[in-house]
Amino acid sequence: MRQENLWRVLFIALSLGLGYLVAFLARGPGKGAALGLVIGLFVGLAILAVERELRKVRAKSIISGVLGLILGLIIARILTDSLSSLLTIIAPPWPLLVRLSLALICAYLGIVLTWSKGRDFNLTNFVRLLKEQPRAESYKILDTSVIIDGRIADICETGFLEGTLLIPQFVLRELQHIADSSDPLKRNRGRRGLDILQKIQKKVDVHVKVSDMDFPEIREVDAKLVAMAKALNAKVITNDFNLNKVAELHGVQVLNINELTNALKPVVLPGEEIRVYVLKEGKEYNQGVAYLDDGTMVVIDNGRRFIGQTIDVTVTSVLQTTAGRMIFSRLKEEAEAA
């Protein structure tokens, strides 16, 4: 610490000497010596104050500031060179003032911006960013059945789907053809599909794109979807069982809404108690049938007499079928008695 103070005293003395020397050279012996000493002392103290503050700053911030200063001066030089023809017309001392002002402004902005943004700079992340290749856009193609189904709009609201939802023109034509059908049921399904598309397009956080890509040599819509998915390396969103199988045979990834629904159904284990509303009688003798909120069928032994009532039942087994999940149960009283 004493050595640092000694260096500071020597620096102040040097500043005083330089101030006196400047006054001596500018005004001659004995003229302005006091003013030169005052200016030298002021400059020396100001530099020491700056040095004291710089000790509190991290080295990375100082380096960022120096780089920003150099960059700002380079930009200022480029600007003054571009304005050189204009500055030659202006009478002195305005050209010098313009150059100094540009240099001061650019240097200040360079220091401030690099100093503030330099805190977030990490050399490791920068190198990793240079090595990483830009990601290809992720496309997910919607088929006609999943649009008419409508659940895709609810899934979009959850934010689970990423990338771009791609709607081919041939799918839109098929939807329009269904909406113009003379069959009221088909007409309503087609109009519902068009309404679902409008609903999805209105969502701000969902990117929807209509594609003009077509395959005239292919007639079937499902085959066109598979060909388009292979060409764009995209995934197909569907709930069509046959399209699912065909796409998998061609190596196309499929997102099946029905499979997603089955995967999200609540897990019910044997021995658990659930409360259900008995809706109708079952196929076997004295059975009752109820449904959970997700549509899972619950078969109740000896539950026929409780049709139209809400009762508590105990799960005996769970059967997974191609059509979905079935739960077999019996009355809570019978299970407790057993």
VOPAGU-2260 file (C-alpha; in pm, 1 decimal, decimal comma):
REM VOPAGU-2260
SITE   aa  ch    i         X         Y         Z
SITE  MET   A    0       0,0       0,0       0,0
SITE  ARG   A    1     285,6     237,6      83,2
SITE  GLN   A    2     443,6     162,2    -253,2
SITE  GLU   A    3     115,5     249,0    -429,6
SITE  ASN   A    4      94,5     579,9    -240,4
SITE  LEU   A    5     454,4     654,6    -338,5
SITE  TRP   A    6     371,2     595,3    -703,4
SITE  ARG   A    7      68,4     824,1    -671,9
SITE  VAL   A    8     281,4    1103,0    -522,3
SITE  LEU   A    9     531,3    1065,6    -802,8
SITE  PHE   A   10     248,9    1076,3   -1057,4
SITE  ILE   A   11     110,7    1399,4    -905,7
SITE  ALA   A   12     458,2    1548,0    -913,9
SITE  LEU   A   13     493,0    1446,4   -1277,9
SITE  SER   A   14     153,8    1601,9   -1355,9
SITE  LEU   A   15     260,7    1927,4   -1188,2
SITE  GLY   A   16     583,5    1924,7   -1387,5
SITE  LEU   A   17     402,5    1862,1   -1714,2
SITE  GLY   A   18     154,5    2139,6   -1635,8
SITE  TYR   A   19     434,9    2383,3   -1567,0
SITE  LEU   A   20     618,7    2272,4   -1883,9
SITE  VAL   A   21     313,1    2327,2   -2100,5
SITE  ALA   A   22     263,0    2674,9   -1951,6
SITE  PHE   A   23     631,1    2752,5   -2003,5
SITE  LEU   A   24     623,2    2646,5   -2368,2
SITE  ALA   A   25     294,6    2823,3   -2435,5
SITE  ARG   A   26     355,3    3156,9   -2264,5
SITE  GLY   A   27     724,3    3174,1   -2189,7
SITE  PRO   A   28     920,7    3184,4   -1861,0
SITE  GLY   A   29     725,4    3301,8   -1556,2
SITE  LYS   A   30     398,3    3352,2   -1744,3
SITE  GLY   A   31     105,5    3133,5   -1653,5
SITE  ALA   A   32     313,4    2905,9   -1432,4
SITE  ALA   A   33      51,7    2903,2   -1154,8
SITE  LEU   A   34    -227,7    2818,3   -1401,2
SITE  GLY   A   35     -14,6    2537,2   -1548,7
SITE  LEU   A   36      50,3    2392,5   -1202,9
SITE  VAL   A   37    -323,3    2405,4   -1118,0
SITE  ILE   A   38    -421,0    2237,6   -1443,8
SITE  GLY   A   39    -152,6    1972,1   -1397,7
SITE  LEU   A   40    -272,6    1904,1   -1041,0
SITE  PHE   A   41    -636,0    1882,6   -1150,7
SITE  VAL   A   42    -556,7    1641,4   -1435,6
SITE  GLY   A   43    -340,7    1423,9   -1210,7
SITE  LEU   A   44    -610,4    1399,8    -940,1
SITE  ALA   A   45    -877,4    1323,2   -1201,2
SITE  ILE   A   46    -666,7    1040,5   -1344,5
SITE  LEU   A   47    -606,7     898,7    -995,6
SITE  ALA   A   48    -981,5     909,7    -926,5
SITE  VAL   A   49   -1051,0     720,9   -1248,1
SITE  GLU   A   50    -781,4     468,9   -1159,8
SITE  ARG   A   51    -938,1     411,0    -816,2
SITE  GLU   A   52   -1279,2     340,3    -973,5
SITE  LEU   A   53   -1131,3     110,9   -1238,6
SITE  ARG   A   54    -987,9    -108,0    -964,6
SITE  LYS   A   55   -1346,6    -203,8    -872,0
SITE  VAL   A   56   -1432,2    -311,8   -1226,2
SITE  ARG   A   57   -1371,2    -663,0   -1356,3
SITE  ALA   A   58   -1102,5    -714,7   -1617,1
SITE  LYS   A   59   -1358,9    -843,2   -1869,2
SITE  SER   A   60   -1554,3    -518,2   -1842,8
SITE  ILE   A   61   -1240,2    -310,3   -1892,5
SITE  ILE   A   62   -1146,1    -512,7   -2199,5
SITE  SER   A   63   -1499,7    -470,6   -2332,9
SITE  GLY   A   64   -1477,0     -95,2   -2278,7
SITE  VAL   A   65   -1142,6     -70,4   -2458,6
SITE  LEU   A   66   -1273,4    -275,6   -2750,6
SITE  GLY   A   67   -1581,0     -52,8   -2761,5
SITE  LEU   A   68   -1360,9     257,8   -2764,1
SITE  ILE   A   69   -1156,4     123,2   -3053,8
SITE  LEU   A   70   -1467,6      20,1   -3243,9
SITE  GLY   A   71   -1630,3     360,2   -3183,9
SITE  LEU   A   72   -1321,7     546,7   -3309,8
SITE  ILE   A   73   -1311,7     326,3   -3621,0
SITE  ILE   A   74   -1677,4     401,9   -3693,7
SITE  ALA   A   75   -1613,6     773,2   -3634,0
SITE  ARG   A   76   -1324,7     762,4   -3881,5
SITE  ILE   A   77   -1544,1     592,3   -4141,6
SITE  LEU   A   78   -1813,2     857,7   -4092,2
SITE  THR   A   79   -1570,1    1149,5   -4120,2
SITE  ASP   A   80   -1415,0    1000,7   -4434,2
SITE  SER   A   81   -1759,2     967,0   -4589,8
SITE  LEU   A   82   -1830,8    1332,5   -4500,7
SITE  SER   A   83   -1489,5    1462,8   -4611,8
SITE  SER   A   84   -1622,0    1617,9   -4933,7
SITE  LEU   A   85   -1887,5    1803,7   -4734,7
SITE  LEU   A   86   -1644,5    1916,7   -4464,6
SITE  THR   A   87   -1412,7    2078,9   -4717,0
SITE  ILE   A   88   -1688,3    2323,3   -4808,6
SITE  ILE   A   89   -1745,4    2435,4   -4448,8
SITE  ALA   A   90   -1521,8    2710,4   -4316,8
SITE  PRO   A   91   -1290,0    2637,4   -4022,3
SITE  PRO   A   92   -1309,0    2559,1   -3735,0
SITE  TRP   A   93   -1637,2    2371,1   -3801,2
SITE  PRO   A   94   -1479,5    2069,5   -3979,4
SITE  LEU   A   95   -1254,6    2008,5   -3677,9
SITE  LEU   A   96   -1550,5    2041,6   -3439,5
SITE  VAL   A   97   -1755,2    1793,2   -3645,4
SITE  ARG   A   98   -1469,9    1541,1   -3644,7
SITE  LEU   A   99   -1416,8    1577,8   -3270,9
SITE  SER   A  100   -1790,1    1551,7   -3199,8
SITE  LEU   A  101   -1826,6    1235,5   -3408,1
SITE  ALA   A  102   -1524,0    1081,4   -3243,7
SITE  LEU   A  103   -1654,6    1168,5   -2896,0
SITE  ILE   A  104   -2009,2    1041,4   -2961,6
SITE  CYS   A  105   -1898,6     715,9   -3128,0
SITE  ALA   A  106   -1636,3     648,6   -2862,9
SITE  TYR   A  107   -1888,9     705,8   -2584,8
SITE  LEU   A  108   -2153,0     482,9   -2745,1
SITE  GLY   A  109   -1895,0     212,3   -2813,7
SITE  ILE   A  110   -1774,3     209,7   -2453,6
SITE  VAL   A  111   -2122,6     217,4   -2299,7
SITE  LEU   A  112   -2273,8     -49,1   -2525,5
SITE  THR   A  113   -1983,8    -295,3   -2505,7
SITE  TRP   A  114   -1951,2    -240,2   -2132,5
SITE  SER   A  115   -2319,6    -309,6   -2065,7
SITE  LYS   A  116   -2355,1    -596,1   -2312,7
SITE  GLY   A  117   -2014,8    -739,8   -2232,5
SITE  ARG   A  118   -2147,3    -875,4   -1902,9
SITE  ASP   A  119   -2359,5   -1124,4   -2093,7
SITE  PHE   A  120   -2076,4   -1221,5   -2326,8
SITE  ASN   A  121   -1929,4   -1564,1   -2273,2
SITE  LEU   A  122   -1648,1   -1691,3   -2493,4
SITE  THR   A  123   -1756,5   -2052,2   -2446,8
SITE  ASN   A  124   -2112,3   -1978,2   -2559,7
SITE  PHE   A  125   -1979,6   -1775,5   -2852,1
SITE  VAL   A  126   -1765,0   -2065,2   -2974,6
SITE  ARG   A  127   -2056,9   -2305,3   -2929,1
SITE  LEU   A  128   -2279,4   -2071,0   -3128,8
SITE  LEU   A  129   -2030,3   -2068,3   -3415,6
SITE  LYS   A  130   -2011,2   -2447,5   -3417,3
SITE  GLU   A  131   -2386,7   -2505,4   -3408,1
SITE  GLN   A  132   -2562,3   -2542,3   -3738,4
SITE  PRO   A  133   -2890,0   -2354,8   -3788,2
SITE  ARG   A  134   -3188,1   -2576,1   -3717,6
SITE  ALA   A  135   -3408,4   -2672,7   -4004,5
SITE  GLU   A  136   -3767,4   -2560,8   -3972,9
SITE  SER   A  137   -3989,3   -2822,5   -3813,9
SITE  TYR   A  138   -4304,8   -2892,9   -4014,0
SITE  LYS   A  139   -4612,7   -3082,9   -3898,0
SITE  ILE   A  140   -4867,4   -3161,0   -4169,4
SITE  LEU   A  141   -5235,8   -3174,9   -4078,2
SITE  ASP   A  142   -5455,2   -3426,3   -4254,5
SITE  THR   A  143   -5826,2   -3387,8   -4320,1
SITE  SER   A  144   -5947,0   -3619,0   -4043,7
SITE  VAL   A  145   -5756,6   -3445,4   -3765,9
SITE  ILE   A  146   -5882,6   -3103,5   -3879,4
SITE  ILE   A  147   -6245,4   -3217,7   -3876,6
SITE  ASP   A  148   -6190,2   -3388,9   -3540,2
SITE  GLY   A  149   -6115,1   -3049,1   -3384,5
SITE  ARG   A  150   -5901,5   -3159,0   -3090,0
SITE  ILE   A  151   -5592,1   -3023,4   -3263,1
SITE  ALA   A  152   -5712,9   -2670,6   -3181,3
SITE  ASP   A  153   -5725,7   -2754,0   -2809,1
SITE  ILE   A  154   -5375,7   -2904,8   -2827,4
SITE  CYS   A  155   -5246,8   -2586,2   -2993,7
SITE  GLU   A  156   -5385,7   -2382,9   -2704,2
SITE  THR   A  157   -5175,5   -2582,3   -2457,1
SITE  GLY   A  158   -4852,7   -2485,2   -2636,0
SITE  PHE   A  159   -4723,5   -2842,6   -2665,9
SITE  LEU   A  160   -4689,4   -2824,4   -3045,0
SITE  GLU   A  161   -4373,5   -2658,9   -3178,3
SITE  GLY   A  162   -4275,4   -2562,0   -3529,8
SITE  THR   A  163   -4498,8   -2481,0   -3822,8
SITE  LEU   A  164   -4838,2   -2639,0   -3886,8
SITE  LEU   A  165   -4852,0   -2707,4   -4258,2
SITE  ILE   A  166   -5185,4   -2729,4   -4439,4
SITE  PRO   A  167   -5159,3   -2855,3   -4799,3
SITE  GLN   A  168   -5382,7   -2708,0   -5065,8
SITE  PHE   A  169   -5511,9   -3055,0   -5158,9
SITE  VAL   A  170   -5633,8   -3098,1   -4798,1
SITE  LEU   A  171   -5814,9   -2763,9   -4820,2
SITE  ARG   A  172   -5974,2   -2872,8   -5147,6
SITE  GLU   A  173   -6092,4   -3194,7   -4987,4
SITE  LEU   A  174   -6237,2   -3001,4   -4693,4
SITE  GLN   A  175   -6418,3   -2766,6   -4930,2
SITE  HIS   A  176   -6552,4   -3062,0   -5128,5
SITE  ILE   A  177   -6687,1   -3217,5   -4806,6
SITE  ALA   A  178   -6838,6   -2883,4   -4699,0
SITE  ASP   A  179   -7019,1   -2855,8   -5035,3
SITE  SER   A  180   -7160,7   -3209,8   -5013,8
SITE  SER   A  181   -7532,7   -3267,8   -5049,7
SITE  ASP   A  182   -7520,3   -3497,5   -4746,2
SITE  PRO   A  183   -7601,1   -3282,9   -4437,6
SITE  LEU   A  184   -7372,0   -3489,3   -4214,4
SITE  LYS   A  185   -7073,4   -3454,3   -4447,9
SITE  ARG   A  186   -7151,0   -3086,8   -4506,4
SITE  ASN   A  187   -7146,9   -3015,5   -4132,9
SITE  ARG   A  188   -6819,7   -3204,9   -4089,8
SITE  GLY   A  189   -6655,5   -3008,3   -4369,4
SITE  ARG   A  190   -6772,8   -2674,7   -4233,5
SITE  ARG   A  191   -6653,4   -2773,7   -3886,4
SITE  GLY   A  192   -6308,4   -2846,2   -4031,3
SITE  LEU   A  193   -6291,4   -2503,2   -4196,5
SITE  ASP   A  194   -6398,4   -2338,4   -3870,1
SITE  ILE   A  195   -6125,9   -2527,8   -3682,2
SITE  LEU   A  196   -5862,8   -2402,1   -3929,0
SITE  GLN   A  197   -5979,8   -2043,8   -3881,8
SITE  LYS   A  198   -5961,5   -2090,2   -3505,5
SITE  ILE   A  199   -5604,1   -2219,4   -3525,4
SITE  GLN   A  200   -5493,8   -1939,2   -3760,2
SITE  LYS   A  201   -5619,1   -1675,5   -3515,3
SITE  LYS   A  202   -5384,8   -1798,5   -3243,1
SITE  VAL   A  203   -5088,9   -1564,2   -3211,9
SITE  ASP   A  204   -4843,5   -1823,6   -3079,0
SITE  VAL   A  205   -4915,5   -2083,2   -3352,0
SITE  HIS   A  206   -4748,8   -2054,2   -3693,3
SITE  VAL   A  207   -4978,7   -2186,4   -3965,1
SITE  LYS   A  208   -4869,8   -2207,1   -4327,7
SITE  VAL   A  209   -5066,8   -2312,1   -4635,0
SITE  SER   A  210   -4849,3   -2503,7   -4882,5
SITE  ASP   A  211   -4899,7   -2516,6   -5260,2
SITE  MET   A  212   -4683,7   -2829,3   -5291,1
SITE  ASP   A  213   -4869,6   -3093,0   -5485,7
SITE  PHE   A  214   -4804,3   -3428,0   -5648,2
SITE  PRO   A  215   -5018,3   -3447,6   -5963,9
SITE  GLU   A  216   -4906,2   -3802,4   -6038,9
SITE  ILE   A  217   -5059,0   -3919,6   -5707,4
SITE  ARG   A  218   -5437,8   -3924,3   -5680,3
SITE  GLU   A  219   -5507,3   -4029,3   -5319,1
SITE  VAL   A  220   -5484,1   -3755,7   -5054,7
SITE  ASP   A  221   -5325,2   -3990,0   -4799,2
SITE  ALA   A  222   -5051,2   -4087,0   -5044,7
SITE  LYS   A  223   -4988,5   -3718,5   -5120,0
SITE  LEU   A  224   -4953,5   -3649,7   -4748,4
SITE  VAL   A  225   -4694,3   -3923,3   -4710,9
SITE  ALA   A  226   -4499,9   -3801,7   -5015,5
SITE  MET   A  227   -4506,4   -3444,0   -4889,6
SITE  ALA   A  228   -4389,3   -3547,5   -4543,6
SITE  LYS   A  229   -4096,9   -3739,9   -4695,3
SITE  ALA   A  230   -4003,0   -3444,7   -4917,1
SITE  LEU   A  231   -4003,2   -3195,0   -4628,1
SITE  ASN   A  232   -3883,7   -3436,8   -4358,9
SITE  ALA   A  233   -4201,9   -3344,7   -4172,6
SITE  LYS   A  234   -4435,3   -3522,8   -3932,6
SITE  VAL   A  235   -4798,6   -3602,9   -4006,1
SITE  ILE   A  236   -5065,8   -3526,8   -3746,9
SITE  THR   A  237   -5365,6   -3755,1   -3789,3
SITE  ASN   A  238   -5618,7   -3976,4   -3614,5
SITE  ASP   A  239   -5666,5   -4200,4   -3919,0
SITE  PHE   A  240   -5554,9   -4553,2   -3832,2
SITE  ASN   A  241   -5485,6   -4653,1   -4195,0
SITE  LEU   A  242   -5285,3   -4337,4   -4272,1
SITE  ASN   A  243   -5089,1   -4397,9   -3954,4
SITE  LYS   A  244   -4985,0   -4746,8   -4067,8
SITE  VAL   A  245   -4904,2   -4641,6   -4426,0
SITE  ALA   A  246   -4692,3   -4348,9   -4308,5
SITE  GLU   A  247   -4498,6   -4569,0   -4067,2
SITE  LEU   A  248   -4428,4   -4815,9   -4349,3
SITE  HIS   A  249   -4273,5   -4530,5   -4549,3
SITE  GLY   A  250   -4062,9   -4417,7   -4253,4
SITE  VAL   A  251   -4267,3   -4102,4   -4186,4
SITE  GLN   A  252   -4314,9   -3995,1   -3825,8
SITE  VAL   A  253   -4678,7   -3976,0   -3717,9
SITE  LEU   A  254   -4839,9   -3788,3   -3430,7
SITE  ASN   A  255   -5167,7   -3968,5   -3367,2
SITE  ILE   A  256   -5424,8   -3771,0   -3169,6
SITE  ASN   A  257   -5602,4   -4088,4   -3057,6
SITE  GLU   A  258   -5281,3   -4233,7   -2917,6
SITE  LEU   A  259   -5217,3   -3907,3   -2735,0
SITE  THR   A  260   -5568,5   -3916,9   -2587,8
SITE  ASN   A  261   -5523,5   -4275,1   -2467,1
SITE  ALA   A  262   -5188,4   -4191,0   -2313,6
SITE  LEU   A  263   -5342,0   -3902,6   -2118,1
SITE  LYS   A  264   -5628,4   -4104,0   -1972,4
SITE  PRO   A  265   -5611,3   -4135,3   -1593,4
SITE  VAL   A  266   -5447,5   -4451,3   -1465,0
SITE  VAL   A  267   -5688,5   -4667,4   -1266,4
SITE  LEU   A  268   -5552,8   -4964,8   -1072,8
SITE  PRO   A  269   -5739,6   -5270,6    -941,4
SITE  GLY   A  270   -5868,5   -5208,8    -591,8
SITE  GLU   A  271   -5929,5   -4836,2    -640,6
SITE  GLU   A  272   -6271,0   -4686,7    -579,5
SITE  ILE   A  273   -6435,5   -4457,0    -834,9
SITE  ARG   A  274   -6770,5   -4283,6    -847,2
SITE  VAL   A  275   -6968,0   -4329,6   -1168,8
SITE  TYR   A  276   -7310,5   -4270,5   -1319,5
SITE  VAL   A  277   -7469,2   -4594,5   -1444,9
SITE  LEU   A  278   -7596,9   -4512,5   -1790,5
SITE  LYS   A  279   -7726,3   -4839,5   -1938,3
SITE  GLU   A  280   -7721,9   -5217,4   -1903,4
SITE  GLY   A  281   -7428,4   -5425,5   -2024,0
SITE  LYS   A  282   -7408,2   -5717,7   -2263,9
SITE  GLU   A  283   -7381,5   -5978,5   -1991,6
SITE  TYR   A  284   -7651,2   -6063,4   -1740,8
SITE  ASN   A  285   -7718,8   -5800,2   -1473,8
SITE  GLN   A  286   -7430,9   -5579,0   -1583,9
SITE  GLY   A  287   -7439,3   -5199,6   -1577,1
SITE  VAL   A  288   -7230,6   -4969,0   -1794,1
SITE  ALA   A  289   -7094,1   -4627,8   -1703,3
SITE  TYR   A  290   -6842,2   -4390,9   -1864,9
SITE  LEU   A  291   -6567,0   -4175,3   -1719,8
SITE  ASP   A  292   -6525,6   -3813,5   -1826,0
SITE  ASP   A  293   -6266,3   -3915,2   -2087,7
SITE  GLY   A  294   -6501,1   -4172,3   -2242,2
SITE  THR   A  295   -6353,0   -4483,0   -2081,8
SITE  MET   A  296   -6616,0   -4754,2   -2044,9
SITE  VAL   A  297   -6674,8   -4894,4   -1695,6
SITE  VAL   A  298   -6850,5   -5232,9   -1674,4
SITE  ILE   A  299   -7017,2   -5296,0   -1337,6
SITE  ASP   A  300   -7113,4   -5643,5   -1220,0
SITE  ASN   A  301   -7464,9   -5651,2   -1074,0
SITE  GLY   A  302   -7503,0   -5285,1   -1161,7
SITE  ARG   A  303   -7810,1   -5311,3   -1378,5
SITE  ARG   A  304   -8051,6   -5218,8   -1101,1
SITE  PHE   A  305   -7866,0   -4889,0   -1045,8
SITE  ILE   A  306   -7924,2   -4750,9   -1398,4
SITE  GLY   A  307   -7981,9   -4375,7   -1371,2
SITE  GLN   A  308   -7800,1   -4350,9   -1037,4
SITE  THR   A  309   -7452,2   -4242,5    -925,0
SITE  ILE   A  310   -7276,6   -4511,4    -722,4
SITE  ASP   A  311   -6934,8   -4604,8    -585,5
SITE  VAL   A  312   -6763,6   -4904,3    -741,8
SITE  THR   A  313   -6434,4   -5087,0    -688,4
SITE  VAL   A  314   -6207,3   -5159,9    -986,5
SITE  THR   A  315   -6136,0   -5530,2   -1037,6
SITE  SER   A  316   -5936,3   -5522,7   -1363,3
SITE  VAL   A  317   -5837,4   -5297,2   -1652,2
SITE  LEU   A  318   -5834,4   -5418,0   -2012,8
SITE  GLN   A  319   -5650,3   -5230,3   -2288,7
SITE  THR   A  320   -5805,0   -5291,7   -2632,7
SITE  THR   A  321   -5749,4   -5146,4   -2978,6
SITE  ALA   A  322   -6063,0   -4939,1   -2928,2
SITE  GLY   A  323   -5941,8   -4799,1   -2597,3
SITE  ARG   A  324   -5937,1   -4887,3   -2230,5
SITE  MET   A  325   -6212,5   -5079,3   -2048,3
SITE  ILE   A  326   -6253,5   -5095,2   -1672,6
SITE  PHE   A  327   -6427,5   -5385,2   -1499,9
SITE  SER   A  328   -6564,6   -5326,8   -1154,1
SITE  ARG   A  329   -6817,2   -5437,3    -896,4
SITE  LEU   A  330   -7024,5   -5265,0    -633,4
SITE  LYS   A  331   -6835,7   -5118,7    -342,0
SITE  GLU   A  332   -7050,9   -5306,5     -90,3
SITE  GLU   A  333   -6983,4   -5638,6    -257,1
SITE  ALA   A  334   -6612,2   -5569,4    -271,6
SITE  GLU   A  335   -6601,0   -5481,5     100,2
SITE  ALA   A  336   -6799,1   -5789,8     185,8
SITE  ALA   A  337   -6561,4   -6005,4     -16,7
